[in-house]
């Protein structure tokens, strides 16, 4: 996949920060029923 995903690889724990903005989060929820906090 394109882009830099190192911020995901470096995180530890049950939750991760995706780097998505609120518009992208809304798209993921509407199109794919993937739910997350509004700050990605």
TORPA-4810 file (N, C-alpha, C, O; in nm, 3 decimals):
<nodes>
NODE_1_0.083_-0.119_0.000_0.000_0.000_0.000_0.087_0.125_0.000_0.195_0.127_0.059_X
NODE_2_0.040_0.227_-0.065_0.117_0.351_-0.068_0.116_0.422_0.066_0.028_0.399_0.150_X
NODE_3_0.213_0.507_0.086_0.217_0.586_0.209_0.313_0.530_0.311_0.372_0.424_0.293_X
NODE_4_0.327_0.604_0.418_0.415_0.565_0.528_0.332_0.513_0.644_0.256_0.588_0.705_X
NODE_5_0.345_0.385_0.675_0.268_0.321_0.781_0.353_0.296_0.906_0.312_0.219_0.993_X
NODE_6_0.469_0.359_0.916_0.558_0.334_1.030_0.494_0.371_1.163_0.527_0.310_1.265_X
NODE_7_0.404_0.469_1.165_0.338_0.507_1.291_0.253_0.392_1.344_0.232_0.384_1.465_X
NODE_8_0.204_0.305_1.260_0.125_0.189_1.304_0.219_0.081_1.357_0.191_0.018_1.459_X
NODE_9_0.328_0.058_1.288_0.423_-0.045_1.328_0.485_-0.015_1.464_0.512_-0.107_1.541_X
NODE_10_0.507_0.113_1.494_0.573_0.152_1.618_0.481_0.151_1.740_0.529_0.155_1.853_X
NODE_11_0.349_0.145_1.719_0.255_0.150_1.831_0.241_0.013_1.896_0.254_-0.090_1.832_X
NODE_12_0.215_0.016_2.026_0.198_-0.107_2.103_0.065_-0.099_2.176_0.029_0.006_2.229_X
NODE_13_-0.008_-0.208_2.179_-0.132_-0.211_2.254_-0.251_-0.249_2.168_-0.238_-0.288_2.052_X
NODE_14_-0.366_-0.238_2.230_-0.490_-0.281_2.168_-0.544_-0.180_2.067_-0.618_-0.218_1.975_X
NODE_15_-0.509_-0.055_2.082_-0.561_0.050_1.995_-0.448_0.111_1.914_-0.331_0.104_1.952_X
NODE_16_-0.483_0.171_1.802_-0.384_0.236_1.717_-0.441_0.364_1.659_-0.563_0.377_1.647_X
NODE_17_-0.356_0.457_1.625_-0.398_0.580_1.558_-0.374_0.562_1.410_-0.262_0.536_1.367_X
NODE_18_-0.480_0.576_1.330_-0.470_0.549_1.186_-0.415_0.666_1.107_-0.361_0.647_0.998_X
NODE_19_-0.429_0.787_1.159_-0.389_0.905_1.084_-0.497_0.957_0.991_-0.474_1.051_0.916_X
NODE_20_-0.615_0.895_0.995_-0.726_0.941_0.911_-0.787_1.068_0.968_-0.787_1.089_1.089_X
NODE_21_-0.837_1.154_0.879_-0.908_1.272_0.927_-1.057_1.240_0.943_-1.099_1.130_0.907_X
NODE_22_-1.136_1.333_0.995_-1.276_1.304_1.026_-1.356_1.271_0.900_-1.447_1.188_0.906_X
NODE_23_-1.325_1.333_0.788_-1.395_1.303_0.663_-1.369_1.159_0.618_-1.459_1.091_0.571_X
NODE_24_-1.245_1.114_0.633_-1.210_0.978_0.596_-1.275_0.877_0.691_-1.316_0.769_0.648_X
NODE_25_-1.286_0.913_0.819_-1.352_0.825_0.916_-1.499_0.808_0.880_-1.551_0.697_0.885_X
NODE_26_-1.566_0.918_0.844_-1.707_0.911_0.804_-1.722_0.822_0.681_-1.815_0.741_0.675_X
NODE_27_-1.633_0.835_0.584_-1.637_0.751_0.465_-1.624_0.603_0.501_-1.701_0.520_0.453_X
NODE_28_-1.528_0.570_0.586_-1.508_0.431_0.626_-1.632_0.375_0.697_-1.668_0.259_0.678_X
NODE_29_-1.696_0.459_0.778_-1.816_0.416_0.849_-1.931_0.392_0.752_-1.998_0.289_0.758_X
NODE_30_-1.954_0.487_0.662_-2.066_0.477_0.568_-2.048_0.366_0.464_-2.141_0.292_0.434_X
NODE_31_-1.929_0.355_0.411_-1.906_0.261_0.302_-1.874_0.119_0.348_-1.914_0.022_0.284_X
NODE_32_-1.801_0.107_0.460_-1.752_-0.024_0.501_-1.796_-0.067_0.641_-1.760_-0.175_0.687_X
NODE_33_-1.876_0.018_0.708_-1.924_-0.011_0.844_-1.809_-0.039_0.940_-1.817_-0.126_1.027_X
NODE_34_-1.702_0.038_0.923_-1.588_0.034_1.014_-1.601_0.153_1.106_-1.606_0.268_1.060_X
NODE_35_-1.607_0.128_1.235_-1.633_0.233_1.333_-1.508_0.263_1.414_-1.436_0.173_1.457_X
NODE_36_-1.484_0.393_1.433_-1.368_0.438_1.511_-1.396_0.578_1.563_-1.498_0.638_1.527_X
NODE_37_-1.309_0.629_1.645_-1.327_0.765_1.695_-1.311_0.863_1.580_-1.247_0.832_1.480_X
NODE_38_-1.368_0.982_1.594_-1.369_1.079_1.485_-1.230_1.132_1.449_-1.212_1.189_1.341_X
NODE_39_-1.133_1.113_1.538_-0.997_1.160_1.507_-0.910_1.049_1.449_-0.788_1.064_1.438_X
NODE_40_-0.972_0.938_1.413_-0.899_0.829_1.348_-0.822_0.745_1.445_-0.756_0.650_1.405_X
</nodes>
